[in-house]
Amino acid sequence: MAEAGFQIFLSRSLRILESEANLAYGAVAHRLSGRRVGIAVDGERLSVSSTNAQLLVERSLAPVVAEARASRYVLKRLLVGERELIDAVCADEVSLQGELEDLIAFYEALLLYFLGAVRCPSFPEVLREFLAGVEHAAPGGAQTGSPTRVGSLRRTAS
Amino acid sequence: MMPPSLADPAHRARRALADNGFMRRSRFGWDGIAGHKEWLHFALHVEGLDLLVNFSVVDDVRPGIRAGTEQSRLVCLVREKSWLGDIDHFSRDETRVVGGRLDVRFAHNFAMLKNGKLELSARMRDLPVSLELSLDPVTLPTQANNLQVEGCDPINWIVVPRLLAHGEVRIEDRRYVISGATAYHDHNWGRFRWGKNFAWEWGYAAPDSRQNPWTLVFVRLSDRPHLADLMQAIFLWKGERQVRLFRAGELRVRHEGLLRPQRVFKLPRVMRLVCPSNVTDIPKKLVVRAERGRDYIDLEFLPTDVAQVIIPNDDDLGVTIIHEVAGKVAVSGRIDGERVLIEGSSIFEFLGDG
């Protein structure tokens, strides 16, 4: 299930955010503007960057200004409300790295992401699929993939 | 056995629910006017269990979505020693709501009127909770049309505050057989906007004993910061009929202390990431005194536990928090020289900011 894992969940959910809660998508992009932040889940390392109001998810080793690391198990507990972020951080279940200013920007972007996600009728199903994948996930897994541009605030006529 | 005094009135109550409790429905599909919200809300209390079920349909106004499409949700909250709950979402294909009738179906779940009784069936997808209930109205409904709030369309409300419930509720491997328990139902609709300048407090008091004829509903609509009341009222029923309405300056409402729950259960569960706080402005005790002439009512609600249903605002990125507060309610008073006493379990609602 690794390929149906975190990158797919994050990329799909950002696409949904862009189409169903564009205000929130713009707010996330604005808050991360000019930054590249990292999210590592069970060693699957992704970066999210924001350039010109566009969010890009990549598997990348490029430097990031702030990074959060957690296991899928912890991520699931956070997503279903069984664990609070502050408790997970204090217990080292989520580790954070970066300058304070960048971590605050990262955290606020995360809040905006979820404030948008709960406005998206398509989000619960994507979350459900991801959580089901976590339920059955084997440790490790394939770690390949190409960058995913996830939506844009600048629409072009087609 | 139902007391003789309620036997025939129960028939009238069933008829009144059929005549008034129908789904109003959205006009979005046929004249493009969007923004309709409508839900059926049910609560039930038996020893060791509080249950809340809510069927809601809301116009889906996402760009590119066919006019008339709705978002359908089933909210289920149960409280034994602590809260458990979830929200299930349903596609257009899984949703069937008949306007002009009380007939709502979301996949295998339904709320419908059959022979004057409300039949409820629900089985949550990811939560080990299911229920089959038949709710027989004891009181006639009261309808409040056009509750005006600032900045959006009014809220419409119909309440049937007392029904007799039969059936069963299953939670994990536990089975609650419901036989004549007290239940509550209300129904809201309109094109009001979450996040606008309004908040409410409401609750009900229905006795556990079927022999006790009194039933009460308290409602208070205020501005969002709770600085100015827009309306407040106590409705009182004796048997099936509403016999008193206290309103406006006839009520004095007081909050005493603050409830300090150790952990607040939240729906959708993912919202704990956004609204992690367990601090609420729910009072430790709600006290209401209503008085007109020689008639008076004293109400005390003692909250014991709170769950939050967190709703995204319609026009900004904020949220509105509906606090579902379980507790004990006690009412005493005198109406036309007759003593009023009610004691029972209840779930009061308090709206707050995120």
Chai-1 contact restraints between the chains, C-beta under 6 A:
chainA,res_idxA,chainB,res_idxB,connection_type,confidence,min_distance_angstrom,max_distance_angstrom,comment,restraint_id
A,E20,B,R62,contact,1.0,0.0,6.0,A-B,restraint_1
A,A24,B,L317,contact,1.0,0.0,6.0,A-B,restraint_2
A,L79,B,V270,contact,1.0,0.0,6.0,A-B,restraint_3
A,V80,B,R269,contact,1.0,0.0,6.0,A-B,restraint_4
A,G81,B,K266,contact,1.0,0.0,6.0,A-B,restraint_5
A,G81,B,R269,contact,1.0,0.0,6.0,A-B,restraint_6
A,G81,B,R272,contact,1.0,0.0,6.0,A-B,restraint_7
A,E84,B,P276,contact,1.0,0.0,6.0,A-B,restraint_8
A,L111,B,V274,contact,1.0,0.0,6.0,A-B,restraint_9
A,F114,B,L273,contact,1.0,0.0,6.0,A-B,restraint_10
A,F114,B,V274,contact,1.0,0.0,6.0,A-B,restraint_11
A,L115,B,V274,contact,1.0,0.0,6.0,A-B,restraint_12
A,L115,B,L317,contact,1.0,0.0,6.0,A-B,restraint_13
A,V118,B,P312,contact,1.0,0.0,6.0,A-B,restraint_14
A,R119,B,P312,contact,1.0,0.0,6.0,A-B,restraint_15
A,P121,B,Q71,contact,1.0,0.0,6.0,A-B,restraint_16
A,P124,B,H89,contact,1.0,0.0,6.0,A-B,restraint_17
